[in-house]
């Protein structure tokens, strides 16, 4: 049975994730947002694109996490956004490139069990932990790992533990089944963890 305190944490997390995603979707539908995307991707020189990306970061600051930008053509900017699901959560990408903004594509899917274990085992800021784990996945080159490879990626004061699954386009996805605090791992267990290969 899930303790009442943990259920409360999960309710707050899911409500916040849903609110942030709704605001992100609404922002992407505005004319001002699309004009900024066009200015960033197609602006001549550096001044206009840099002004546009600064305004985009300001606009999206409360609803998504800025990850990286590439200023030489084709220009690209990437954010991550946590999406709550009935039985867990995933971290989606928002990619701005070639004149368009597209949400979707993800590297990390955390099961409901892993979210419960995170709160039960001393975790606090679940959003930050998922974002950190997603960045670890992004830095890894999962095409080097066969499907069903057991893997653990750092997230908060411990690790999201699961397996690699491959999509039809051979993209690697980390599916976290549980979360373990670093203090739970013995030295010999830590040596068995498969870290994401360096990108």
RODOLO-768817 format. One record per residue: x, y, z of N, C-alpha, C in turn; residue in three letters; residue number from 1. Coordinates in Angstrom, 1 decimal, padded with zeros to 4 digits. Each point is the difference from the previous one (the first is absolute). Layout:
FITOR, X, Y, Z, X, Y, Z, X, Y, Z, ala, NUM .
...
//
This chain:
FITOR, 000.8, -001.2, 000.0, -000.8, 001.2, 000.0, 000.9, 001.3, 000.0, unk, 1 .
FITOR, -000.4, 000.9, -000.8, 000.8, 001.3, -000.1, -000.4, 000.9, 001.2, unk, 2 .
FITOR, 001.0, 000.4, 000.8, -000.3, 000.9, 001.1, -000.7, 001.3, -000.5, unk, 3 .
FITOR, -000.8, 000.5, 000.9, -000.8, 001.2, -000.3, 000.9, 001.2, -000.4, unk, 4 .
FITOR, 001.1, 000.1, 000.7, 000.9, 001.1, -000.3, 000.6, -000.1, -001.4, unk, 5 .
FITOR, 000.3, -001.2, -000.4, 000.5, -000.2, -001.4, -001.1, 000.3, -001.0, unk, 6 .
FITOR, -001.2, -000.5, 000.3, -001.1, 000.3, -001.0, -000.2, 001.5, -000.1, unk, 7 .
FITOR, 000.2, 000.8, 001.1, -000.1, 001.4, 000.0, 001.0, 000.6, -000.9, unk, 8 .
FITOR, 001.3, -000.4, 000.2, 001.1, 000.5, -000.9, -000.3, -000.3, -001.5, unk, 9 .
FITOR, -000.5, -001.2, -000.3, -000.3, -000.3, -001.3, -001.1, 000.8, -000.6, unk, 10 .
FITOR, -001.0, 000.3, 000.8, -001.1, 000.8, -000.5, 000.5, 001.4, -000.4, unk, 11 .
FITOR, 000.8, 000.6, 000.9, 000.6, 001.3, -000.3, 000.8, 000.0, -001.2, unk, 12 .
FITOR, 000.9, -001.1, -000.1, 000.9, -000.1, -001.2, -000.9, -000.1, -001.3, unk, 13 .
FITOR, -001.0, -000.8, 000.0, -000.8, -000.2, -001.2, -000.8, 001.2, -000.4, unk, 14 .
FITOR, -000.5, 000.7, 001.0, -000.8, 001.2, -000.3, 001.0, 001.1, -000.5, unk, 15 .
FITOR, 001.1, 000.1, 000.6, 001.0, 001.0, -000.5, 000.4, -000.3, -001.4, unk, 16 .
FITOR, 000.3, -001.3, -000.3, 000.5, -000.3, -001.4, -001.1, 000.2, -001.0, unk, 17 .
FITOR, -001.3, -000.3, 000.4, -001.1, 000.2, -000.9, -000.2, 001.5, -000.3, unk, 18 .
FITOR, 000.1, 000.9, 001.0, -000.1, 001.4, -000.1, 001.1, 000.6, -000.9, unk, 19 .
FITOR, 001.2, -000.5, 000.2, 001.1, 000.5, -000.8, -000.1, -000.4, -001.4, unk, 20 .
FITOR, -000.5, -001.2, -000.3, -000.1, -000.5, -001.3, -001.1, 000.8, -000.8, unk, 21 .
FITOR, -001.1, 000.2, 000.7, -001.1, 000.8, -000.6, 000.4, 001.4, -000.4, unk, 22 .
FITOR, 000.8, 000.6, 000.9, 000.5, 001.4, -000.3, 001.0, -000.1, -001.2, unk, 23 .
FITOR, 000.8, -001.0, 000.0, 001.0, -000.2, -001.1, -000.8, -000.1, -001.4, unk, 24 .
FITOR, -001.0, -000.9, 000.0, -000.8, -000.2, -001.2, -000.7, 001.3, -000.4, unk, 25 .
FITOR, -000.5, 000.8, 001.0, -000.6, 001.2, -000.3, 001.0, 001.0, -000.6, unk, 26 .
FITOR, 001.1, 000.1, 000.6, 001.1, 000.9, -000.5, 000.3, -000.3, -001.5, unk, 27 .
FITOR, 000.1, -001.2, -000.3, 000.4, -000.4, -001.4, -001.0, 000.3, -001.0, unk, 28 .
FITOR, -001.2, 000.3, 000.4, -001.1, 000.4, -000.9, -000.1, 001.5, -000.3, unk, 29 .
FITOR, 000.8, 000.8, 000.7, -000.2, 001.4, -000.2, 000.8, 000.5, -001.2, unk, 30 .
FITOR, -000.4, 001.1, -000.5, 000.7, 000.6, -001.2, 001.3, 000.5, 000.5, unk, 31 .
FITOR, 000.1, 000.6, 001.2, 001.3, 000.5, 000.5, 001.0, -001.0, 000.0, unk, 32 .
FITOR, -000.4, -001.2, 000.5, 001.0, -001.1, 000.1, 000.5, -000.4, -001.4, unk, 33 .
FITOR, -000.9, -000.2, -000.9, 000.4, -000.4, -001.4, 000.8, 001.0, -000.7, unk, 34 .
FITOR, -000.2, 001.3, 000.3, 000.8, 001.0, -000.6, 001.5, 000.0, 000.6, unk, 35 .
FITOR, 000.1, -000.3, 001.3, 001.3, -000.2, 000.6, 000.7, -001.2, -000.6, unk, 36 .
FITOR, -000.7, -001.1, -000.2, 000.6, -001.2, -000.6, 000.5, 000.3, -001.4, unk, 37 .
FITOR, -000.8, 000.7, -000.8, 000.5, 000.4, -001.3, 001.2, 000.9, 000.0, unk, 38 .
FITOR, 000.0, 001.0, 000.9, 001.1, 000.9, 000.1, 001.3, -000.7, 000.5, unk, 39 .
FITOR, -000.1, -001.0, 000.9, 001.1, -000.7, 000.4, 000.6, -000.9, -001.1, unk, 40 .
FITOR, -000.9, -000.7, -000.7, 000.5, -000.9, -001.0, 000.4, 000.7, -001.3, unk, 41 .
FITOR, -000.6, 001.1, -000.4, 000.2, 000.5, -001.3, 000.6, 001.4, 000.0, unk, 42 .
FITOR, 000.2, 000.6, 001.2, 000.5, 001.4, 000.1, 001.4, 000.1, -000.6, unk, 43 .
FITOR, 000.2, 001.2, -000.7, 001.3, 000.2, -000.6, 001.0, 000.5, 001.1, unk, 44 .
FITOR, 001.2, -000.4, -000.1, 001.0, 000.4, 000.9, -000.2, -000.7, 001.4, unk, 45 .
FITOR, 000.6, 000.6, 001.0, -000.1, -000.6, 001.4, -000.9, 000.7, 000.9, unk, 46 .
FITOR, -000.2, 001.4, -000.2, -000.7, 000.8, 001.0, -001.5, -000.5, 000.2, unk, 47 .
FITOR, -000.7, -000.1, -001.2, -001.4, -000.3, 000.1, -000.2, -001.4, 000.6, unk, 48 .
FITOR, 000.7, -001.0, -000.5, -000.2, -001.4, 000.6, 000.4, 000.0, 001.5, unk, 49 .
FITOR, 001.0, 000.7, 000.4, 000.3, 000.0, 001.4, -001.1, 000.7, 000.9, unk, 50 .
FITOR, -000.5, 001.1, -000.6, -001.2, 000.6, 000.8, -001.1, -000.9, 000.0, unk, 51 .
FITOR, -000.3, -000.8, -001.1, -001.1, -000.9, 000.0, 000.2, -001.1, 001.0, unk, 52 .
FITOR, 001.2, -000.6, 000.1, 000.1, -001.1, 000.9, 000.0, 000.4, 001.4, unk, 53 .
FITOR, 000.4, 001.3, 000.3, -000.1, 000.5, 001.4, -001.4, 000.2, 000.4, unk, 54 .
FITOR, -000.9, 000.4, -001.0, -001.4, 000.2, 000.3, -000.7, -001.3, 000.1, unk, 55 .
FITOR, 000.4, -001.0, -000.8, -000.6, -001.3, 000.1, 000.4, -000.7, 001.4, unk, 56 .
FITOR, 001.2, 000.2, 000.4, 000.4, -000.6, 001.3, -000.8, 000.7, 001.1, unk, 57 .
FITOR, -000.2, 001.3, 000.0, -000.8, 000.7, 001.0, -001.4, -000.5, -000.1, unk, 58 .
FITOR, -000.6, -000.2, -001.1, -001.4, -000.4, -000.2, -000.2, -001.4, 000.6, unk, 59 .
FITOR, 001.0, -000.9, -000.3, -000.2, -001.4, 000.4, 000.6, -000.3, 001.4, unk, 60 .
FITOR, 000.6, 000.9, 000.6, 000.7, -000.2, 001.3, -000.8, -000.8, 001.0, unk, 61 .
FITOR, -001.3, 000.3, 000.1, -000.8, -000.5, 001.1, -000.7, -001.3, -000.4, unk, 62 .
FITOR, 000.1, -000.4, -001.3, -000.7, -001.2, -000.4, 000.9, -001.1, -000.6, unk, 63 .
FITOR, 001.2, 000.3, -000.2, 000.9, -001.0, -000.6, 001.5, 000.3, 000.5, unk, 64 .
FITOR, 000.9, -000.9, -000.2, 001.3, 000.1, 000.4, 000.9, 000.2, -001.2, unk, 65 .
FITOR, 000.7, 001.1, -000.1, 000.9, 000.2, -001.2, 001.2, -000.9, 000.1, unk, 66 .
FITOR, 000.4, -000.6, -001.1, 001.0, -001.0, 000.0, 001.3, 000.5, -000.8, unk, 67 .
FITOR, -000.3, 000.3, -001.3, 001.2, 000.4, -000.8, -000.5, 000.8, -001.2, unk, 68 .
FITOR, 000.9, 000.8, -000.6, -000.3, 000.7, -001.2, 001.3, -000.1, -001.0, unk, 69 .
FITOR, -000.3, 000.0, -001.3, 001.0, 000.0, -001.0, -000.2, 001.2, -000.9, unk, 70 .
FITOR, 000.9, 000.9, -000.1, -000.2, 001.3, -000.6, 000.4, 000.0, -001.5, unk, 71 .
FITOR, 000.8, -000.9, -000.4, 000.4, -000.1, -001.5, -001.1, -000.8, -000.7, unk, 72 .
FITOR, -000.2, 000.4, -001.3, -001.1, -000.7, -000.7, 000.3, -001.5, -000.3, unk, 73 .
FITOR, -001.0, -000.8, 000.0, -001.4, 000.4, 000.4, -000.1, 000.2, 001.6, unk, 74 .
FITOR, -000.5, 001.1, 000.4, -000.1, 000.3, 001.4, -001.0, -001.0, 000.7, unk, 75 .
FITOR, 000.3, -000.2, 001.3, -000.8, -001.0, 000.7, 000.0, 000.5, 001.5, unk, 76 .
FITOR, -001.1, -000.2, 000.6, -000.1, 000.2, 001.5, -000.9, -001.2, 000.5, unk, 77 .
FITOR, 000.4, -000.4, 001.2, -000.7, -001.2, 000.6, -000.4, 000.3, 001.5, unk, 78 .
FITOR, -001.2, -000.3, 000.3, -000.5, 000.0, 001.4, -000.5, -001.4, 000.3, unk, 79 .
FITOR, -000.1, -000.3, 001.3, -000.7, -001.2, 000.5, -001.2, 000.3, 000.8, unk, 80 .
FITOR, -001.0, -000.9, 000.0, -001.2, 000.3, 000.7, -000.5, -001.3, 000.5, unk, 81 .
FITOR, -000.4, 000.0, 001.3, -000.5, -001.2, 000.7, -001.5, -000.2, -000.3, unk, 82 .
FITOR, -000.3, -001.2, -000.4, -001.4, -000.3, -000.3, -000.5, -001.1, 001.0, unk, 83 .
FITOR, -001.0, 000.3, 000.7, -000.5, -001.0, 001.0, -000.9, -001.0, -000.8, unk, 84 .
FITOR, 000.1, -001.3, 000.3, -000.8, -001.0, -000.5, -000.8, -000.7, 001.1, unk, 85 .
FITOR, -001.0, -000.8, -000.4, -000.8, -000.7, 001.0, 000.9, -000.9, 000.9, unk, 86 .
FITOR, 001.0, -000.6, -000.6, 000.8, -001.0, 000.7, 001.5, 000.4, 000.0, unk, 87 .
FITOR, 000.3, 001.3, 000.1, 001.4, 000.5, 000.0, 000.2, 001.3, -000.5, unk, 88 .
FITOR, 001.1, 000.2, -000.6, 000.3, 001.3, -000.7, 001.1, -000.1, -001.0, unk, 89 .
FITOR, 000.0, 000.8, -001.0, 001.1, 000.0, -001.0, 000.5, 001.4, -000.2, unk, 90 .
FITOR, 001.2, 000.1, -000.5, 000.6, 001.3, -000.2, 000.1, 000.2, -001.6, unk, 91 .
FITOR, -000.8, 001.0, -000.5, -000.1, 000.2, -001.4, 000.9, 001.1, -000.4, unk, 92 .
FITOR, 000.3, 000.1, -001.3, 000.8, 001.0, -000.5, -000.8, 001.1, -000.8, unk, 93 .
FITOR, 000.3, 001.2, 000.1, -000.5, 001.1, -000.9, 001.1, 000.4, -000.8, unk, 94 .
FITOR, 000.0, -000.2, -001.3, 001.1, 000.3, -000.9, -000.5, 001.1, -000.9, unk, 95 .
FITOR, 000.8, 001.1, -000.1, -000.2, 001.1, -000.9, 001.1, -000.1, -001.0, unk, 96 .
FITOR, -000.4, -000.1, -001.3, 001.0, -000.2, -001.1, -000.7, 000.2, -001.3, unk, 97 .
FITOR, 000.7, 000.5, -001.0, -000.5, 000.1, -001.4, -001.4, 000.7, 000.0, unk, 98 .
FITOR, -000.2, 001.0, 000.8, -001.2, 000.8, 000.0, -001.2, -000.6, 000.7, unk, 99 .
FITOR, 000.2, -001.1, 000.6, -001.2, -000.6, 000.7, 000.4, -000.4, 001.5, unk, 100 .
FITOR, -001.0, -000.1, 000.8, 000.1, -000.5, 001.4, -000.8, -001.2, 000.1, unk, 101 .
FITOR, 000.7, -001.1, 000.5, -000.7, -001.3, 000.0, 000.2, -000.6, 001.4, unk, 102 .
FITOR, -001.1, -000.4, 000.7, 000.1, -000.7, 001.3, -000.2, -001.4, -000.3, unk, 103 .
FITOR, 000.8, -000.8, 000.7, -000.1, -001.5, -000.1, 001.4, -000.6, -000.1, unk, 104 .
FITOR, 000.0, -001.3, 000.0, 001.3, -000.7, 000.1, 000.5, 000.0, 001.4, unk, 105 .
FITOR, 000.4, -001.1, 000.5, 000.4, -000.1, 001.4, 001.0, -001.1, 000.1, unk, 106 .
FITOR, 000.9, 000.2, 001.0, 001.0, -001.0, 000.3, -000.2, -000.8, 001.3, unk, 107 .
FITOR, -000.8, 000.6, 000.9, -000.2, -000.5, 001.3, -001.5, -000.2, 000.4, unk, 108 .
FITOR, -000.4, -001.2, 000.3, -001.3, -000.3, 000.5, 000.1, -000.6, 001.4, unk, 109 .
FITOR, -000.5, 000.6, 001.0, 000.1, -000.4, 001.4, -001.4, -000.6, 000.4, unk, 110 .
FITOR, 000.1, -001.3, 000.5, -001.2, -000.6, 000.4, -000.6, 000.6, 001.3, unk, 111 .
FITOR, -001.3, -000.2, 000.3, -000.6, 000.5, 001.2, 000.8, -000.6, 001.2, unk, 112 .
FITOR, 000.4, -001.2, -000.1, 000.7, -000.7, 001.1, 001.3, 000.8, 000.3, unk, 113 .
FITOR, 000.7, 000.4, -001.0, 001.3, 000.8, 000.2, -000.3, 001.3, 000.7, unk, 114 .
FITOR, -001.1, 000.7, -000.4, -000.4, 001.2, 000.7, -000.3, -000.1, 001.4, unk, 115 .
FITOR, -000.7, -001.1, 000.3, -000.4, -000.3, 001.4, 001.3, -000.3, 000.8, unk, 116 .
FITOR, 000.9, -000.8, -000.5, 001.2, -000.3, 000.7, 000.9, 001.2, 000.2, unk, 117 .
FITOR, 000.0, 001.0, -001.0, 000.7, 001.2, 000.2, -000.4, 000.7, 001.2, unk, 118 .
FITOR, -001.2, 000.2, 000.2, -000.5, 000.7, 001.2, 000.2, -000.8, 001.3, unk, 119 .
FITOR, -000.2, -001.3, -000.1, 000.1, -000.9, 001.2, 001.4, -000.1, 000.5, unk, 120 .
FITOR, 001.0, 000.2, -000.9, 001.4, -000.2, 000.3, 000.8, 001.2, 000.1, unk, 121 .
FITOR, -000.7, 001.1, 000.3, 000.7, 001.2, 000.4, 000.1, 001.1, -001.1, unk, 122 .
FITOR, -000.6, -000.2, -001.2, 000.1, 001.0, -001.0, -000.9, 001.2, 000.3, unk, 123 .
FITOR, 000.4, 001.1, -000.5, -000.8, 001.2, 000.3, -000.6, 000.7, -001.3, unk, 124 .
FITOR, 000.9, 000.5, -000.8, -000.4, 000.7, -001.2, 000.0, -001.0, -001.2, unk, 125 .
FITOR, -001.2, -000.6, -000.3, -000.1, -001.0, -001.0, 000.2, 000.6, -001.4, unk, 126 .
FITOR, -000.5, 001.2, -000.2, 000.2, 000.6, -001.3, 001.5, 000.2, -000.3, unk, 127 .
FITOR, 000.7, 000.4, 000.9, 001.5, 000.2, -000.2, 000.7, -001.3, -000.2, unk, 128 .
FITOR, -000.5, -001.1, 000.7, 000.6, -001.3, -000.2, -000.3, -000.6, -001.4, unk, 129 .
FITOR, -001.2, 000.2, -000.4, -000.3, -000.5, -001.4, 000.7, 000.8, -001.1, unk, 130 .
FITOR, 000.2, 001.3, 000.2, 000.7, 000.8, -000.9, 001.5, -000.4, -000.1, unk, 131 .
FITOR, 000.5, -000.3, 001.2, 001.4, -000.4, 000.1, 000.2, -001.4, -000.7, unk, 132 .
FITOR, -000.9, -000.9, 000.2, 000.1, -001.3, -000.6, -000.2, 000.1, -001.5, unk, 133 .
FITOR, -000.9, 000.9, -000.5, -000.2, 000.1, -001.4, 001.3, 000.6, -000.7, unk, 134 .
FITOR, 000.7, 000.9, 000.7, 001.2, 000.5, -000.5, 001.1, -001.1, -000.1, unk, 135 .
FITOR, 000.0, -000.8, 001.0, 001.0, -001.2, 000.0, -000.3, -000.9, -001.2, unk, 136 .
FITOR, -001.3, -000.2, -000.3, -000.4, -000.8, -001.1, 000.4, 000.7, -001.3, unk, 137 .
FITOR, -000.2, 001.3, -000.1, 000.4, 000.7, -001.2, 001.5, 000.0, -000.3, unk, 138 .
FITOR, 000.8, 000.0, 001.1, 001.4, -000.1, -000.2, 000.5, -001.3, -000.4, unk, 139 .
FITOR, -000.8, -001.1, 000.3, 000.4, -001.3, -000.3, -000.3, -000.3, -001.5, unk, 140 .
FITOR, 000.7, -001.0, -000.5, -000.2, -000.4, -001.4, -000.6, -001.4, 000.1, unk, 141 .
FITOR, -001.3, 000.0, 000.1, -000.7, -001.3, 000.2, 000.0, -000.9, -001.2, unk, 142 .
FITOR, 000.4, 000.5, -001.2, 000.1, -000.9, -001.1, 001.1, -001.0, 000.2, unk, 143 .
FITOR, 000.9, 000.3, 001.0, 001.1, -001.0, 000.3, -000.5, -001.1, 000.8, unk, 144 .
FITOR, -001.2, 000.1, 000.6, -000.5, -001.0, 000.9, -001.2, -000.8, -000.6, unk, 145 .
FITOR, 000.1, -001.3, 000.1, -001.1, -000.8, -000.5, -001.3, 000.1, 000.8, unk, 146 .
FITOR, -001.1, -000.2, -000.6, -001.3, 000.0, 000.7, 000.1, -001.0, 001.2, unk, 147 .
FITOR, -000.7, 000.4, 001.1, -000.1, -000.7, 001.2, 001.2, 000.1, 000.9, unk, 148 .
FITOR, 001.0, 000.8, -000.4, 001.2, 000.3, 000.8, -000.5, 000.7, 001.3, unk, 149 .
FITOR, 000.4, -000.6, 001.2, -000.3, 000.7, 001.2, 000.9, 001.2, 000.2, unk, 150 .
FITOR, -000.6, 001.1, 000.5, 000.7, 001.2, 000.1, -000.5, 000.8, 001.2, unk, 151 .
FITOR, 000.8, 000.9, 000.5, -000.4, 000.9, 001.1, 000.6, 001.4, -000.3, unk, 152 .
FITOR, -000.9, 001.0, 000.1, 000.5, 001.3, -000.3, -000.3, 000.9, 001.3, unk, 153 .
FITOR, 000.9, 000.9, 000.2, 000.0, 000.8, 001.2, -001.2, 001.0, -000.1, unk, 154 .
FITOR, -000.7, 000.1, 001.2, -001.2, 000.9, 000.1, -000.2, 000.3, 001.4, unk, 155 .
FITOR, 000.3, 001.2, 000.5, -000.1, 000.3, 001.4, 001.0, -000.7, 000.8, unk, 156 .
FITOR, -000.3, -000.4, 001.2, 001.0, -000.6, 000.9, 000.1, -001.5, -000.3, unk, 157 .
FITOR, -000.3, -000.5, -001.2, 000.1, -001.4, -000.3, -000.1, -000.2, -001.5, unk, 158 .
FITOR, -000.6, -001.2, -000.3, 000.0, -000.4, -001.4, -001.4, -000.5, -000.5, unk, 159 .
FITOR, -000.4, 000.4, -001.2, -001.1, -000.7, -000.6, 000.5, -001.2, -000.7, unk, 160 .
FITOR, -000.5, -001.2, 000.3, 000.5, -001.2, -000.5, -001.1, -000.7, -000.9, unk, 161 .
FITOR, 000.5, -000.5, -001.1, -000.9, -000.6, -001.0, 000.7, -000.7, -001.1, unk, 162 .
FITOR, -000.6, 000.1, -001.2, 000.5, -000.7, -001.2, 000.0, 000.9, -001.2, unk, 163 .
FITOR, 000.8, -000.3, -001.0, -000.1, 000.7, -001.2, -001.0, -000.7, -000.9, unk, 164 .
FITOR, -000.8, 000.8, -000.7, -000.9, -000.6, -001.0, 000.2, 000.8, -001.3, unk, 165 .
FITOR, -000.1, -000.7, -001.1, 000.3, 000.6, -001.3, -001.3, 000.2, -000.8, unk, 166 .
FITOR, -000.2, 001.2, -000.6, -001.2, 000.3, -000.8, 000.3, -000.5, -001.4, unk, 167 .
FITOR, -001.1, 000.2, -000.8, 000.1, -000.5, -001.4, 001.2, 000.7, -000.8, unk, 168 .
FITOR, 000.2, 001.3, 000.4, 001.1, 000.7, -000.7, 001.4, -000.2, 000.7, unk, 169 .
FITOR, 000.0, -001.0, 000.9, 001.2, -000.4, 000.7, 000.5, 001.0, 001.1, unk, 170 .
FITOR, -001.0, 000.9, 000.4, 000.3, 000.9, 001.1, 000.0, -000.7, 001.3, unk, 171 .
FITOR, 001.0, 000.2, 000.9, 000.0, -000.6, 001.3, -000.8, 000.8, 001.0, unk, 172 .
FITOR, -000.8, -000.7, 000.8, -000.8, 000.7, 001.0, 000.3, -000.7, 001.3, unk, 173 .
FITOR, 000.2, 000.8, 001.1, 000.2, -000.6, 001.3, -001.4, -000.1, 000.7, unk, 174 .
FITOR, -000.4, -001.2, 000.4, -001.2, -000.2, 000.7, 000.4, -000.4, 001.4, unk, 175 .
FITOR, -000.3, 001.0, 000.9, 000.4, -000.2, 001.5, -001.1, -000.8, 000.7, unk, 176 .
FITOR, 000.4, -001.1, 000.6, -000.9, -000.8, 000.8, -000.1, 000.4, 001.4, unk, 177 .
FITOR, 001.2, 000.5, 000.5, 000.0, 000.3, 001.5, 001.1, 001.1, 000.1, unk, 178 .
FITOR, 000.1, 000.5, 001.3, 001.0, 001.0, 000.4, 000.6, -000.5, 001.2, unk, 179 .
FITOR, 001.4, 000.1, 000.1, 000.7, -000.4, 001.2, 000.9, 001.1, 000.5, unk, 180 .
FITOR, -000.1, 000.3, 001.3, 000.9, 001.0, 000.6, 001.4, -000.6, 000.0, unk, 181 .
FITOR, 001.0, 000.9, -000.2, 001.4, -000.4, 000.0, 000.4, -000.7, 001.2, unk, 182 .
FITOR, -000.6, 000.3, 001.2, 000.3, -000.7, 001.2, -000.4, -001.4, 000.1, unk, 183 .
FITOR, -001.0, -000.4, -000.9, -000.4, -001.4, -000.1, 000.9, -000.9, -000.7, unk, 184 .
FITOR, 000.9, 000.6, -000.8, 000.9, -000.8, -000.8, 001.3, -000.3, 000.7, unk, 185 .
FITOR, 000.3, -001.3, 000.0, 001.3, -000.4, 000.5, 001.1, 000.2, -001.1, unk, 186 .
FITOR, 001.2, 000.0, 000.4, 001.1, 000.3, -001.0, -000.1, -001.0, -001.2, unk, 187 .
FITOR, -000.2, -001.3, 000.3, 000.0, -001.0, -001.1, -001.3, 000.2, -000.9, unk, 188 .
FITOR, -001.1, 000.6, 000.6, -001.1, 000.3, -000.8, 000.2, 001.2, -000.9, unk, 189 .
FITOR, 000.7, 001.0, 000.6, 000.2, 001.2, -000.9, 000.9, -000.4, -001.2, unk, 190 .
FITOR, 000.9, -001.0, 000.2, 000.9, -000.4, -001.1, -000.8, -000.7, -001.1, unk, 191 .
FITOR, -001.2, -000.5, 000.3, -000.8, -000.7, -000.9, -000.9, 001.0, -000.8, unk, 192 .
FITOR, -000.2, 001.2, 000.4, -000.8, 000.9, -000.7, 000.6, 000.4, -001.3, unk, 193 .
FITOR, -000.8, 000.0, -001.0, 000.4, 000.3, -001.4, -000.2, 001.5, -000.2, unk, 194 .
FITOR, 001.0, 000.8, 000.0, -000.1, 001.4, -000.3, -000.3, 000.3, -001.4, unk, 195 .
FITOR, -000.7, 001.1, -000.3, -000.2, 000.3, -001.4, 001.3, 000.4, -000.7, unk, 196 .
FITOR, 000.3, -000.6, -001.1, 001.3, 000.3, -000.7, 000.1, 001.5, -000.3, unk, 197 .
FITOR, 001.2, 000.5, 000.1, 000.2, 001.4, -000.2, -000.3, 000.4, -001.5, unk, 198 .
FITOR, -000.7, 001.2, -000.1, -000.4, 000.4, -001.3, 001.2, 000.7, -000.8, unk, 199 .
//
